[in-house]
């Protein structure tokens, strides 16, 4: 005859196994969502950095037009080179 304690033990073991599987699935799913959020945030930061670089480039261009020619032309060329290289690296 099947004992009540034996049935309770089987049900408890099944519950622990299913709970463990669900915990692993939840952890995997949450880490995947976190990675997606990080990727979105990184894309936003990259877009913002690009706009800032274009702004700095415009400022350097303005300074060069006003006659500030000490290190401005060299810095402007370096920034243009960096932006061109970064644009080709993303492709």
C-alpha positions in Angstrom: 0.0 0.0 0.0 1.3 3.5 -0.9 2.0 5.6 2.1 0.9 9.3 2.4 4.5 10.3 3.4 5.9 8.6 0.2 3.5 10.5 -2.0 4.3 13.8 -0.2 8.0 13.1 -0.7 7.5 12.6 -4.4 5.4 15.7 -4.7 8.0 17.7 -2.8 10.9 16.4 -4.9 9.0 17.3 -8.1 8.3 20.8 -6.7 12.0 21.3 -5.9 13.1 20.2 -9.4 10.5 22.3 -11.2 11.4 25.3 -9.0 15.0 24.9 -9.7 14.4 24.8 -13.5 12.2 27.9 -13.3 14.8 29.7 -11.2 17.5 29.0 -13.9 15.1 30.1 -16.6 14.3 33.3 -14.8 17.9 34.1 -14.3 18.7 33.5 -18.0 15.8 35.6 -19.1 16.6 38.5 -16.8 20.3 38.5 -17.9 19.1 38.5 -21.5 16.8 41.5 -20.9 19.6 43.3 -19.0 22.0 42.8 -21.9 19.4 44.2 -24.3 18.9 47.3 -22.1 22.7 47.8 -22.0 23.0 47.5 -25.8 20.3 50.2 -26.2 22.0 52.4 -23.7 25.4 52.0 -25.4 23.8 52.9 -28.8 22.4 56.1 -27.2 25.7 57.0 -25.7 27.5 56.4 -29.0 25.0 58.7 -30.8 25.5 61.4 -28.2 29.3 61.1 -28.4 29.1 61.5 -32.2 27.0 64.7 -31.9 29.5 66.0 -29.3 32.4 65.3 -31.7 30.6 67.2 -34.5 30.0 70.1 -32.1 33.7 70.2 -31.2 34.6 70.0 -34.8 32.4 73.0 -35.6 34.0 74.9 -32.7 37.5 74.1 -34.0 36.4 75.2 -37.5 35.2 78.5 -36.1 38.3 79.0 -34.1 40.4 78.3 -37.2 38.4 80.9 -39.2 38.9 83.4 -36.4 42.7 82.9 -36.7 43.5 80.7 -33.7 46.0 78.7 -35.7 48.4 77.4 -33.0 47.1 73.8 -32.4 43.6 74.2 -33.8 44.3 73.0 -37.3 46.2 69.9 -36.1 43.5 69.1 -33.6 40.8 69.6 -36.2 42.7 67.2 -38.6 43.1 64.6 -35.8 39.4 64.8 -34.9 38.3 64.5 -38.6 40.6 61.5 -39.0 39.1 59.9 -35.9 35.6 60.5 -37.1 36.3 59.1 -40.5 38.0 56.0 -39.0 35.1 55.5 -36.6 32.6 55.8 -39.4 34.3 53.1 -41.4 34.9 50.8 -38.4 31.1 50.6 -37.7 30.3 49.3 -41.1 
